[in-house]
C-alpha cells in the first residue's frame, strides 16, 4: 500500500535527511587508500548516533550486520563492511546508508573514487550521478513512475553504459521499504501517477558492461556477472504541490 505523507511528515523526514546528508559528506572525506570498510562503518555509526534520536537504518534490517553497505568496484550493492576489505588507489566504493529519525526513514548513496581512477570509471561516476539528477527532475507531480525510469535510462544508455534491472528504488518513510518500486528504466507516461505526499528513494545503479547481476556466497553482496565496474547514487525525494523536494541533499 502506498503511504502519502503530510507536510509535517515530510519535514520530519527532511530533519533526518539533513543528518544523513552530513553523514554522506563526512564519509566522502574519509575515503582514502588504506582505510577498511569496517573503519568507515564504525565512523558512520558513531556519527549518526551522535545526533540525539538518530539511528542507523540498515543495522539489523533483514539481518544486515552493518551501518553501511560498502560495495567496491564490480560490487553493485549490499557489500558487507569488513576489516579485511581495505581500499586501494584506483578503486571506487559505493557507500549506501540510511537514517531513522523521529519514526521516519531516509536513504542515500554515493560512489567515491579512491585517489586517481581511470577515465572510463570517472565517466561512469559522472554519468550515474547525472542520471540521478535526470530522474529527480522527472519526479514531478502529474508525471508518472515511468518518467523517472525513462529519464535515468536515457542518460545511461546514451553514454554507452547499462542500467541494472534486477534492483530498483522504492518508496520510503514510516517503513524503510514501502511501495511503490521505482525502476531505473521504463517508458514515459507509464505507471503510477506521481502525487503530492509520495516519498521515493531514487537510486540508479549503472554498469560499465552488461546489466546482469549475481549474488555472492555471503547472500548479500550483488556483483556484475561480467566483472565490470558499477556505480550507485541515491537521494530520498518528496513529491510536493509545487514540484519536488530532495530530502537528503547536502
Protein Blocks (a to p, Z undefined) as FASTA:
>chain_A
ZZdddfklmmmmmmmmmmmmmmmmmmmmmgcghiafklmmmmmmmmmmmpghiacfkgop
ahiabfbdcdehjamghpacdfklccdehiacdddddddeehiacdddddddehjadfkl
mmmmmmmmmmmmmmmmmmcghiafklmmmmmmmmmmmnopacdfkbccddddjbmbdcdd
ddfbdcehiajdddehiacdddddddfblmbdcddfkomaccdfklpacddddddddddf
klpadfkbZZ
